[in-house]
Amino acid sequence: MSTKDTIISKLREAFLPESLDVVDESHLHEGHAGHRSGGETHFRVYIVSPTFEGKSRVERHRMINAALAQELSASVHALAIHANAPGENRR
C-alpha cells in the first residue's frame, strides 16, 4: 500500500469524513529537505468531518497528526492540513 493510500485509510477510519482529498506534492519539493526520489514525502490534506465541530484549528491539526503519527515519524516529511467541519469554508 502506498503512503498516500495509508493516509487516506487512517483518516477515513479516524474521522469518518464527509470529504477527503490527499494530494502528493512531493514533486514540488525536489531538491528541498526531506525529498526522496520516488516521492511520497510531502502531502496536503483537505478533510471535512463532523469530528472537527467545536474544535480549534490547532486541535484539529493535533488530532490528524496523532492519527498519522507513524507516517510522520517515518516516511512523511511534511503535511499541510486543511481541516474543516461541515459547512465551513473549504480550501
N, C-alpha and C positions, 0 to 999 in steps of 0.2 A: 504494500500500500504506500502511495506517495505521501510526503509530508502534508501536502495540501489536502488530500483525502482524509488523513488522520485528524487534521484541524477541523475540517467540516464535520466529521463524525463526532468528535468530542464536544464541539459547540452545539450540535443538534441534540445530543444526549443531555447535556448540562442545562440548556436554556430553552429547549422546545421553541425555536424562533419562528416568527411569522414569515420572516425573510432572512436569508443569509447569503452573502456573496464573499468569497475568499479569493483574492487576487494575488498571484505570484508576481511580485515586482522585482525579482532578483536581477533581471536583465537590465534594469535601470541603474544598478549599483556595481556594474563591472568596474574593477579597479579600486573599489572602496573597501573599507574594513568589513570583514565578515563575509565577503563574497567568495563563493567557491564555484568552480566550473560545474556545470550541471544544474545550477540554480537551487531553488527551494530554500533560500536563506532569508529573504525579505518578503513579508506578506502585508497586505492591507485587508482588514476585515470590516465588512458592513453587516451589522446584525440588528434586527428589530425583534424584541422579545418582551412579553408582559413581565418577565422576571425583573426587568430594569425599572419598572414603575416605582417612583418614590426614591430612587437611588441617585446619588450624585454621580457626576462623570468619573470621579476618582474611584468610587465604589464599584462602578460598572467595569472599569479597567482592571481593578484588582480581582474581580470575580472571573473575568476572562483569563487574566494571567494565571490565576490559580488552576483553572481548568486545563490550561496548556503548559503547566509548569515543566513537565518532562521535555516537551519540544523546545521550550525557551532555554532550558539548561543544556540542550544538546545541539540540535541542527539549526534552529531558527535564530538568526542574528538580530532581526528587527521585526516588530509587529506594530503596525499602525491600526488603531481601533476607532471605529465609528459605531457606537452602541446607543441605540435609542429604544424607548418604549413605544408601543403603538400610538400613532397619532402625532408623534414628534417629527420635526423636520428630519429628513433623511439626507445623507451625504452632505 
